[in-house]
């Protein structure tokens, strides 16, 4: 099951050449909403891809069982509105 990504924070360690992406996801919990925080540590090429997803895709979803980010289906070639 995927959950909507609500917010994110990016840190880069130049000395060690790795980045850390911290993000929260929102999910239904009983009668309200709750959120959990996840962290991903990765090298520069992966970090660039993740930051691009966070900045440019909305809504963005995350499945903690498979560690997969996804978007909703969009028409091809629509561009930004």
C-alpha positions in Angstrom: 0.0 0.0 0.0 1.3 3.4 -1.0 1.1 6.6 1.1 1.2 10.2 0.0 4.6 12.0 0.6 3.9 15.1 2.6 7.2 16.8 3.1 11.0 16.2 2.7 14.4 17.4 3.8 17.7 16.8 2.0 21.2 16.9 3.5 24.5 16.3 1.7 27.8 15.2 3.3 30.4 16.5 0.9 33.3 14.8 2.8 31.7 11.3 2.6 30.0 12.0 -0.7 26.5 10.8 0.3 23.2 12.4 0.8 20.3 11.8 3.2 16.7 12.2 2.2 14.2 12.4 5.1 10.5 12.4 4.2 7.2 12.0 5.8 4.2 10.1 4.5 0.6 10.6 5.5 -1.9 7.8 6.0 -5.4 7.2 7.4 -5.4 6.2 11.0 -8.8 5.4 12.4 -10.8 8.6 12.2 -7.9 11.0 11.3 -4.5 11.2 9.6 -1.2 10.2 10.9 2.3 10.4 9.5 5.6 8.5 9.6 9.2 9.6 8.8 11.5 7.6 6.6 15.2 8.1 5.8 17.2 7.1 2.7 21.0 7.4 2.5 22.5 7.2 -1.0 25.2 8.4 -3.4 25.0 11.5 -5.6 23.4 10.0 -8.7 20.6 8.4 -6.7 20.1 11.6 -4.6 19.8 13.7 -7.7 17.0 11.4 -9.0 15.2 11.4 -5.6 15.4 15.2 -5.3 14.1 15.6 -8.8 11.1 13.4 -7.9 10.4 15.3 -4.7 10.6 18.7 -6.5 8.7 17.9 -9.7 6.1 15.3 -9.1 2.9 15.9 -7.2 1.3 14.0 -5.8 4.1 11.5 -5.0 3.5 8.3 -3.2 5.8 5.9 -1.3 5.3 2.2 -0.5 7.3 1.2 2.6 6.9 -2.5 1.9 8.7 -2.3 -1.4 10.6 1.0 -1.0 9.1 2.3 -4.2 8.1 5.9 -5.1 5.3 6.4 -7.6 3.1 9.1 -9.2 -0.5 8.9 -10.4 -1.2 8.2 -14.0 -0.9 11.4 -16.1 -1.6 12.0 -19.8 1.6 11.9 -21.8 2.9 15.3 -23.2 0.7 17.5 -21.0 3.5 19.5 -19.5 3.2 21.7 -16.5 0.0 23.8 -15.9 
